[in-house]
Amino acid sequence: MITQEAPTPAPPTIAEDDLDPDELSLPVARVLLRFVEQAPSVCRRHQFYGLLQNQLQTLLPHTVALCGAYDRRLQELSFDVFNSVVLPPRLMLHGRASSALLIRLVDAWLQGRGEPLVWPLAAESSDGEVAALREAGVERLLVHGVSRPQRLHEISSLFVLGGSSQVAAQAECRLLRMVVPSMHATYLRVLEVEREVGAVVPERAQQRARLNPSVPRITPRELQILSWVRAGKSNQQIGEELLISPLTVKNHIQKILRKMGASNRAHALAMALQMKLLDDER
């Protein structure tokens, strides 16, 4: 049963003077408490994005948010992007941690013995990734994560927030130290729930494909996009839901049309409903 949630009160406004490096002011403490209270109820990506853009945005203003977790299959950190601005395509700060900048940030965090890190982006830097971030208005990166007990190099999660701030680095590091444990638990829960929910649809679709060879092999992401098409959403709206660009949505839909032999979105949706590919969507 779906229940309507009460509107979330707007977080208190925090002035620069409230972010004292040594003492929490009452407005900061209230926002921090609300962040910690809301985090346990977050279990999907769009909810996690909302958490970052509300309470966390008030505590630590940012336009770039990279969240990494250790991937056992890849045996390395894998990053998701939860940005509120569009970054240049050449900035590959997601997926496997192969970005030169991400590698430097991980090394710097480890060299700092796992303490919160503020990484200024030098305006005169010749580094392409740094220059691209500067063009997007990012002046500094905040880095903190969680490692296995007594094994600093075995990183479980790492978070990178980028933006501009006039607040003292010491105050930002103090806030990072407070919020990252909740971010760690919440992000890992989101990944687990997304894996479980994503596994339901492909498993049922694969069963139908085995019974009926004419059923096209649609990926979990393509089924997800089809479900939003069924809801009447545009490419722009679907992109906002899935945190991808409208062009990427369009490319997914074109691939769906080719797989299904459909002439347009409506035709593909009608075929998907006829084949019962969407009746297990949540």
Contacts in CASP RR format, 6 or more apart in sequence:
PFRMAT RR
TARGET T0000
AUTHOR 0000-0000-0000
METHOD contacts of the structure
MODEL  1
MITQEAPTPAPPTIAEDDLDPDELSLPVARVLLRFVEQAPSVCRRHQFYG
LLQNQLQTLLPHTVALCGAYDRRLQELSFDVFNSVVLPPRLMLHGRASSA
LLIRLVDAWLQGRGEPLVWPLAAESSDGEVAALREAGVERLLVHGVSRPQ
RLHEISSLFVLGGSSQVAAQAECRLLRMVVPSMHATYLRVLEVEREVGAV
VPERAQQRARLNPSVPRITPRELQILSWVRAGKSNQQIGEELLISPLTVK
NHIQKILRKMGASNRAHALAMALQMKLLDDER
8 38 0 8 1.000
8 54 0 8 1.000
11 30 0 8 1.000
11 31 0 8 1.000
11 34 0 8 1.000
11 54 0 8 1.000
11 55 0 8 1.000
11 58 0 8 1.000
12 27 0 8 1.000
12 30 0 8 1.000
12 31 0 8 1.000
12 58 0 8 1.000
13 27 0 8 1.000
13 58 0 8 1.000
14 25 0 8 1.000
14 27 0 8 1.000
14 28 0 8 1.000
14 31 0 8 1.000
14 58 0 8 1.000
14 59 0 8 1.000
15 27 0 8 1.000
16 166 0 8 1.000
16 167 0 8 1.000
17 25 0 8 1.000
18 25 0 8 1.000
18 27 0 8 1.000
18 28 0 8 1.000
19 25 0 8 1.000
19 28 0 8 1.000
19 167 0 8 1.000
19 168 0 8 1.000
19 171 0 8 1.000
19 172 0 8 1.000
19 175 0 8 1.000
20 171 0 8 1.000
21 168 0 8 1.000
21 170 0 8 1.000
21 171 0 8 1.000
21 174 0 8 1.000
24 32 0 8 1.000
28 59 0 8 1.000
28 175 0 8 1.000
31 55 0 8 1.000
31 58 0 8 1.000
31 59 0 8 1.000
32 55 0 8 1.000
32 59 0 8 1.000
32 175 0 8 1.000
32 178 0 8 1.000
32 179 0 8 1.000
34 55 0 8 1.000
35 51 0 8 1.000
35 55 0 8 1.000
35 56 0 8 1.000
35 59 0 8 1.000
35 179 0 8 1.000
35 182 0 8 1.000
36 182 0 8 1.000
38 51 0 8 1.000
38 55 0 8 1.000
39 51 0 8 1.000
39 182 0 8 1.000
39 183 0 8 1.000
39 185 0 8 1.000
39 186 0 8 1.000
40 185 0 8 1.000
40 186 0 8 1.000
41 47 0 8 1.000
42 48 0 8 1.000
42 51 0 8 1.000
42 186 0 8 1.000
42 189 0 8 1.000
42 190 0 8 1.000
43 189 0 8 1.000
43 190 0 8 1.000
43 193 0 8 1.000
44 190 0 8 1.000
44 193 0 8 1.000
44 194 0 8 1.000
44 197 0 8 1.000
45 80 0 8 1.000
45 190 0 8 1.000
45 194 0 8 1.000
45 242 0 8 1.000
45 243 0 8 1.000
46 241 0 8 1.000
46 243 0 8 1.000
47 190 0 8 1.000
48 67 0 8 1.000
48 82 0 8 1.000
48 186 0 8 1.000
48 187 0 8 1.000
48 190 0 8 1.000
49 82 0 8 1.000
49 243 0 8 1.000
51 186 0 8 1.000
52 62 0 8 1.000
52 65 0 8 1.000
52 82 0 8 1.000
53 84 0 8 1.000
56 62 0 8 1.000
56 179 0 8 1.000
56 183 0 8 1.000
59 175 0 8 1.000
59 179 0 8 1.000
60 142 0 8 1.000
60 161 0 8 1.000
60 165 0 8 1.000
60 172 0 8 1.000
60 175 0 8 1.000
60 176 0 8 1.000
60 179 0 8 1.000
61 163 0 8 1.000
61 164 0 8 1.000
61 165 0 8 1.000
62 84 0 8 1.000
62 142 0 8 1.000
62 161 0 8 1.000
62 162 0 8 1.000
62 163 0 8 1.000
63 83 0 8 1.000
63 84 0 8 1.000
63 85 0 8 1.000
63 136 0 8 1.000
63 137 0 8 1.000
63 138 0 8 1.000
63 162 0 8 1.000
63 163 0 8 1.000
64 81 0 8 1.000
64 83 0 8 1.000
64 85 0 8 1.000
64 87 0 8 1.000
64 93 0 8 1.000
64 133 0 8 1.000
64 136 0 8 1.000
64 138 0 8 1.000
64 141 0 8 1.000
64 160 0 8 1.000
64 161 0 8 1.000
64 162 0 8 1.000
64 163 0 8 1.000
65 81 0 8 1.000
65 82 0 8 1.000
65 83 0 8 1.000
65 84 0 8 1.000
65 159 0 8 1.000
65 160 0 8 1.000
65 161 0 8 1.000
65 162 0 8 1.000
66 79 0 8 1.000
66 80 0 8 1.000
66 81 0 8 1.000
66 82 0 8 1.000
66 93 0 8 1.000
66 94 0 8 1.000
66 102 0 8 1.000
66 159 0 8 1.000
66 160 0 8 1.000
66 161 0 8 1.000
67 79 0 8 1.000
67 80 0 8 1.000
67 82 0 8 1.000
67 157 0 8 1.000
67 158 0 8 1.000
67 159 0 8 1.000
67 183 0 8 1.000
67 187 0 8 1.000
68 77 0 8 1.000
68 78 0 8 1.000
68 79 0 8 1.000
68 80 0 8 1.000
68 97 0 8 1.000
68 157 0 8 1.000
68 158 0 8 1.000
68 159 0 8 1.000
68 187 0 8 1.000
69 77 0 8 1.000
69 78 0 8 1.000
69 156 0 8 1.000
69 157 0 8 1.000
69 187 0 8 1.000
69 188 0 8 1.000
69 191 0 8 1.000
70 76 0 8 1.000
70 77 0 8 1.000
70 78 0 8 1.000
70 154 0 8 1.000
70 155 0 8 1.000
70 156 0 8 1.000
70 157 0 8 1.000
71 77 0 8 1.000
71 78 0 8 1.000
74 96 0 8 1.000
76 96 0 8 1.000
76 97 0 8 1.000
77 96 0 8 1.000
77 97 0 8 1.000
77 102 0 8 1.000
77 106 0 8 1.000
77 155 0 8 1.000
77 158 0 8 1.000
78 95 0 8 1.000
78 96 0 8 1.000
78 97 0 8 1.000
79 93 0 8 1.000
79 94 0 8 1.000
79 95 0 8 1.000
79 96 0 8 1.000
79 97 0 8 1.000
79 102 0 8 1.000
80 94 0 8 1.000
80 95 0 8 1.000
81 93 0 8 1.000
81 94 0 8 1.000
81 243 0 8 1.000
82 243 0 8 1.000
85 136 0 8 1.000
85 137 0 8 1.000
86 245 0 8 1.000
87 93 0 8 1.000
87 132 0 8 1.000
87 133 0 8 1.000
87 136 0 8 1.000
88 132 0 8 1.000
88 135 0 8 1.000
88 136 0 8 1.000
90 128 0 8 1.000
90 132 0 8 1.000
91 99 0 8 1.000
91 129 0 8 1.000
91 132 0 8 1.000
91 133 0 8 1.000
92 98 0 8 1.000
92 99 0 8 1.000
93 99 0 8 1.000
93 101 0 8 1.000
93 102 0 8 1.000
93 129 0 8 1.000
93 160 0 8 1.000
97 103 0 8 1.000
97 106 0 8 1.000
99 129 0 8 1.000
100 127 0 8 1.000
100 129 0 8 1.000
101 127 0 8 1.000
101 129 0 8 1.000
101 130 0 8 1.000
102 160 0 8 1.000
105 117 0 8 1.000
105 119 0 8 1.000
105 141 0 8 1.000
105 143 0 8 1.000
105 158 0 8 1.000
105 160 0 8 1.000
106 155 0 8 1.000
106 158 0 8 1.000
108 117 0 8 1.000
108 119 0 8 1.000
108 143 0 8 1.000
109 115 0 8 1.000
109 117 0 8 1.000
109 143 0 8 1.000
109 144 0 8 1.000
109 145 0 8 1.000
109 158 0 8 1.000
110 152 0 8 1.000
110 153 0 8 1.000
110 155 0 8 1.000
113 152 0 8 1.000
114 144 0 8 1.000
114 145 0 8 1.000
114 147 0 8 1.000
114 152 0 8 1.000
115 144 0 8 1.000
115 173 0 8 1.000
116 142 0 8 1.000
116 143 0 8 1.000
116 144 0 8 1.000
116 172 0 8 1.000
116 173 0 8 1.000
116 174 0 8 1.000
116 176 0 8 1.000
116 177 0 8 1.000
116 180 0 8 1.000
117 142 0 8 1.000
117 143 0 8 1.000
117 144 0 8 1.000
117 173 0 8 1.000
118 140 0 8 1.000
118 141 0 8 1.000
118 142 0 8 1.000
118 143 0 8 1.000
118 169 0 8 1.000
118 172 0 8 1.000
118 173 0 8 1.000
119 140 0 8 1.000
119 141 0 8 1.000
119 142 0 8 1.000
119 143 0 8 1.000
120 139 0 8 1.000
120 140 0 8 1.000
121 130 0 8 1.000
121 133 0 8 1.000
121 134 0 8 1.000
121 138 0 8 1.000
121 139 0 8 1.000
121 140 0 8 1.000
121 141 0 8 1.000
122 130 0 8 1.000
123 134 0 8 1.000
125 131 0 8 1.000
125 134 0 8 1.000
133 141 0 8 1.000
133 162 0 8 1.000
137 163 0 8 1.000
137 164 0 8 1.000
138 162 0 8 1.000
138 163 0 8 1.000
138 164 0 8 1.000
139 163 0 8 1.000
139 164 0 8 1.000
139 165 0 8 1.000
140 162 0 8 1.000
140 163 0 8 1.000
140 164 0 8 1.000
140 165 0 8 1.000
141 160 0 8 1.000
141 161 0 8 1.000
141 162 0 8 1.000
141 163 0 8 1.000
142 159 0 8 1.000
142 160 0 8 1.000
142 161 0 8 1.000
142 162 0 8 1.000
142 172 0 8 1.000
142 173 0 8 1.000
142 176 0 8 1.000
143 158 0 8 1.000
143 159 0 8 1.000
143 160 0 8 1.000
144 158 0 8 1.000
144 159 0 8 1.000
144 173 0 8 1.000
144 176 0 8 1.000
144 177 0 8 1.000
144 180 0 8 1.000
145 155 0 8 1.000
145 156 0 8 1.000
145 157 0 8 1.000
145 158 0 8 1.000
145 159 0 8 1.000
145 180 0 8 1.000
145 184 0 8 1.000
146 155 0 8 1.000
146 156 0 8 1.000
146 157 0 8 1.000
146 158 0 8 1.000
146 180 0 8 1.000
146 181 0 8 1.000
146 184 0 8 1.000
147 153 0 8 1.000
147 154 0 8 1.000
147 155 0 8 1.000
147 156 0 8 1.000
148 154 0 8 1.000
148 156 0 8 1.000
156 184 0 8 1.000
156 188 0 8 1.000
157 183 0 8 1.000
157 184 0 8 1.000
157 187 0 8 1.000
157 188 0 8 1.000
159 180 0 8 1.000
159 183 0 8 1.000
159 184 0 8 1.000
159 187 0 8 1.000
165 172 0 8 1.000
197 282 0 8 1.000
198 220 0 8 1.000
198 224 0 8 1.000
199 220 0 8 1.000
200 280 0 8 1.000
200 282 0 8 1.000
201 220 0 8 1.000
201 223 0 8 1.000
201 224 0 8 1.000
201 277 0 8 1.000
201 280 0 8 1.000
201 281 0 8 1.000
202 219 0 8 1.000
202 220 0 8 1.000
202 223 0 8 1.000
204 280 0 8 1.000
205 215 0 8 1.000
205 217 0 8 1.000
205 218 0 8 1.000
205 223 0 8 1.000
205 277 0 8 1.000
208 215 0 8 1.000
208 275 0 8 1.000
208 276 0 8 1.000
208 277 0 8 1.000
209 215 0 8 1.000
209 216 0 8 1.000
209 217 0 8 1.000
212 275 0 8 1.000
215 275 0 8 1.000
215 277 0 8 1.000
216 259 0 8 1.000
216 260 0 8 1.000
216 261 0 8 1.000
217 259 0 8 1.000
218 226 0 8 1.000
218 256 0 8 1.000
218 259 0 8 1.000
218 260 0 8 1.000
218 272 0 8 1.000
218 277 0 8 1.000
221 242 0 8 1.000
221 252 0 8 1.000
222 252 0 8 1.000
222 255 0 8 1.000
222 256 0 8 1.000
222 259 0 8 1.000
223 277 0 8 1.000
223 278 0 8 1.000
223 281 0 8 1.000
224 242 0 8 1.000
225 238 0 8 1.000
225 242 0 8 1.000
225 249 0 8 1.000
225 252 0 8 1.000
225 253 0 8 1.000
225 256 0 8 1.000
226 256 0 8 1.000
226 268 0 8 1.000
226 269 0 8 1.000
226 272 0 8 1.000
226 277 0 8 1.000
226 278 0 8 1.000
227 278 0 8 1.000
227 281 0 8 1.000
228 237 0 8 1.000
228 238 0 8 1.000
228 241 0 8 1.000
228 242 0 8 1.000
229 238 0 8 1.000
229 253 0 8 1.000
229 265 0 8 1.000
229 268 0 8 1.000
229 269 0 8 1.000
230 269 0 8 1.000
230 272 0 8 1.000
230 273 0 8 1.000
230 278 0 8 1.000
233 241 0 8 1.000
234 246 0 8 1.000
235 246 0 8 1.000
235 249 0 8 1.000
235 250 0 8 1.000
235 253 0 8 1.000
236 246 0 8 1.000
238 246 0 8 1.000
238 249 0 8 1.000
239 245 0 8 1.000
239 246 0 8 1.000
239 248 0 8 1.000
239 249 0 8 1.000
242 249 0 8 1.000
253 265 0 8 1.000
253 268 0 8 1.000
256 262 0 8 1.000
256 268 0 8 1.000
257 263 0 8 1.000
257 264 0 8 1.000
257 265 0 8 1.000
257 267 0 8 1.000
257 268 0 8 1.000
260 267 0 8 1.000
260 268 0 8 1.000
260 271 0 8 1.000
260 272 0 8 1.000
261 268 0 8 1.000
261 271 0 8 1.000
262 268 0 8 1.000
262 271 0 8 1.000
272 278 0 8 1.000
273 279 0 8 1.000
END
